[in-house]
Amino acid sequence: MLPSDNIFSEPMINTTEKDSNYQDLDKMSVLELLNNINKEDKTVPLAVEAAIPQIEALVKVAVERMKKGGRLFYIGAGTSGRLGILDASECPPTYGVPFDWVIGLIAGGDIAIRKAVEFAEDDMEQAWIDLEEYAINENDVVIGIAASGGTPYVIGGLEKANEMGIATGCIVCNANSPIAARAQYPVEVIVGPEFVTGSTRMKAGTAQKLVLNMISTSVMIQLGRVKGNKMVDMQLSNHKLVARGVRMVMAETGASEETATTLLEEFGNVRKAIEAFKVKQQL
């Protein structure tokens, strides 16, 4: 493990801070701006594709640990932290899992979700303090998210997690970064310069969101939270989702809409409604 007292000494290739490929943005028309942003965005999925072997390794260890009762933690600052919280917060309604299965933590605490907290990301100790509040243990996995690859909040959290025998991963957008050097399962998605120089909420943020989608979706499928291609454990929290649930039950069982609705009302869950119908058919 690299020492934490000289965190910026590694030969990081900081492409996210390089000058934009485009000049005089303030002189472009709206159409030119939109076309050029879109042109840059098209490069992001290719950068993610190149990182799939790294993503696969991280997903596999996450599945292994979570099958043993572990949890998945995301730690980050700014946009990266917010993206982790977004991904974590969508797992319970989508897959019907407990709210403490996937947990997103951001430097500066919950207030930083909406407003930047000055210098919060520079605290090397706080991430571990935040993780300890959840009684983190060796069955868990910690993924640090940082476009730059050098956020002290994330570095400190990964270092301490490594010391405690906890599996660590990361999602970064610069090569040879301090964070990737500290992650056991690094994911490096090299997106290059941003359209607005240094604005890593753009291509880097998009890349991080794509990777987070891949990680959480693959993990949940591997943990059995999807049947076929359906979210059979989703929370039925509004009329749209109830209607979707009815259609799922109908498609899986061949039951009428009325029967499917009754089953869903009785069991409150698509998977349980389908299982109950099949049991009744066998009697």
N, C-alpha and C positions, 0 to 999 in steps of 0.2 A: 504494500500500500504506500502511496506517495505521501510525504509529509504535508501537513496542513498549514505550516507556517510560511509556505512559499507557493501559494496556490496558482500563481500566474506564471510560473517559471517554465512550464511545459511548452514545447513548440506548437502551440495551437494555430491552426490555419483558419483565421477569422474571416471567412468569406461573407458572413452576414453583415459585417460592418463596411464592406467595400462599397465604393461609389456605385450608384445605380447604373444600369446599362443604358439609361435614357437621360438625356439632358434637357434643360429648359422645360420642366414639367409645367411651370406656371404659364407657359406660352401655348400649351396644347389646348385644342378644343375638347369639349366633353367627350365627343366620339373618339378622338385620338387617345384620350386618357383611358377610356373604357377598353378599347381594343388592345392597347399596350399592356394594361394590367392583366387582361385575359390571356394575352400571349405569354406573360411571365407565369401566370397561374398554371398554364398547361404543362409546364416543366415539373411541377411538384409531384404528380403521381409517378413519374419516371424515377425521381429521386427516392421515393418511398419504395418502389419496386426493387431498386438496388439493395435496399436494406432488409428485404424479406427474410433472408437467412438469419439475421440478427433478431428480428421480431419473432421468428419461430422459436428460437432458443429461449427467449424471455417468456413467451406464452407457455411453453412446456414446463418451465420451472414454476410459473404461477399456478398452473393447473395442478401440478404435483403437490405443491404446498397447500393449496386450498382444499384439495381432497383430504388432507390431514387435519382440516379445521382451521387453516390459516386464512389470512385476509390479505387484500391488495391495497397498498397505500400509495397515493401519489403525493409528492411534495414539489412545490415550485413557488415562484414569485411572479407577480405581475400577470401578463397574459398567460404564461405557462401554467401558473398556479390556478388561474380561473378555468383554463381548459381541463385540468385534472379534476377540479370540483364539478364541472359540467358533466364529464363522463361518469364520475362516481355517482352523481345525483340521479342520473338517468337509468342506472342499473336496477334499482328496486321496482320502479313502475313498469319497466320493460320486461324484466325477467322474474319478478315476484320474489326477489331475494331480500334478506334482511338489510337494513340500512347500514349495518356495520360490516358488511362483506367487502365493499369497495369504498374507500375513504379518501377524500381529497383534502389536503392541507395546503394553506397558502401563507407565505411570509407576511406577518402583520395581522394574522387572524381574520375572522369573518368580515371585519370592516373593510379589509383590503379587496374583498370581492367587488365592491362598488367604487371605492376611492383608494388611490395610491397612498401607501403608508411610507413616508420618507425613511430611507436607509434600512427598512425592515429586511431586505434581502441580503444585507451585508453582515447579518448576525450569524456567526458560525455555530452557535450553540442552540439556537431556538428551535430548529427543526426537530432535534432529538427530544427537547422538552415537550414539543407538541405531540410527538409520537408516543412518548411515555404516558401521556394522558389516556391512551387507549390500551395500556398494558401490552405493548408490542412484544412479540416473542419470536422464537426461532422458526415457527411455522409460517410466519408472515413474509410478505414480499414488499419491498420499498422501491418505487420507481421515481427517480428524480427527473423532472421535466425542466429544461432550460435551453432556450434557443442558442444562447451564447456558449453554453457549456462551461461557464465559469462562475455561476451564482454561488456565493459563499453559503447561503442558507441551505442550498441543496448539497453542496460539498460536505458540509459538516454533518448533515443528516445521514448521508451515505457512508461516511467514514465510521460513524458510531455504529450504524447498523452492521457494517462489516465486522467490527470488533465484537459485536454481540452474536455473530453467527447467523445473521438474517440475510436472506438472498436479496441482492440489489440489482436494479437495472436503471436505465436512463433513456431519455429521448432528447437528443441534442442535434443541432444543425450546423455545427462546425466540426472539422476533423481534428483528431488528436487533442481533444479538450481535457481539462482537469477533471471534469465530471465523468467523462467516458473512461478515463484512466482509473477511476475509483469504483466504477460499476462493474459487477461481475458479469452482467449481461447487457452491454451497451448497445444502443440503437442509434446509429449516426445517419441522419438524413440530410445530405449536403445540398441545400437548395440554392446556394449562391446569393449574389447581391439582391437586395429588395428593390422594388420599383421606386419607393421613396427611401433613400439611403438610410439604412439602420432601422427601419420600421419593421421589426421582426414579428409584429402581429399579423403581417401579411403572408408571404410565402412560408415562412417558418411556422407561423401559427397554423396555417392550413395543413402543413405537413404533420405537425404534432396532433392535430385533430384527427387526421386520417389514420395515423398510427394508433392513437388511443381507441378509435372505432374498431380497428383490427384486433387489438389486444383484448378489450373487454368483450367484444362479440365472440371471438374465438374461445375465450375462457369460458363464457357462459354456455356456449354450445357443448364444449367438452365436459362441462359439469352437469349436462343433461337438462338444461333449462329451455331447450328448443326441441320440438318434435316435428320431424320433417323439415319444413321451413317456417314453422309457425311459433309465435310467442305464447305458448300455451299456459304459461304461468304469469302472464302480465296482470297488473292490477286493473280492475274494472272501475276506473275512477271517473269516467264521464260517459255520456250517451254514445259518443262515437266508438269508444272502446268496447262498450257493451254490445253494440251492433256488430263490431268486428268479431267479438267472441261468439256471438250467435252464429255468424257465418262459418267460423272455424268448426264449431260443434256440428253444424249441418254437413259441412264438407267431409268431416272425418267419419261421421256415423250414418249419414243418409237420412237423419231424422228430419221431420218437418220443422219449419220455423217456430211453430207454436211449442213443439216438444223441446226443441233446443233452448228456447227462451225459458221455459219452465225449469229445465235442468240447470241452466246457468243461474237462475234466481235461487234455486235450492242449494247449490253447492258453491256458488260465488267464485268459481275458478274453471277455466276451460278444460284443463287436464282432468280435474276431478269429475266434471260433467261428462266428458267422453268416457272415462273409465266406468262411471256409474251406468251409463247407457249400455255399454258392452256387457257388463255384469247382468243387467236385466234381460238382455237378449239371450244370455246363456241359460237362464233359469227355465 
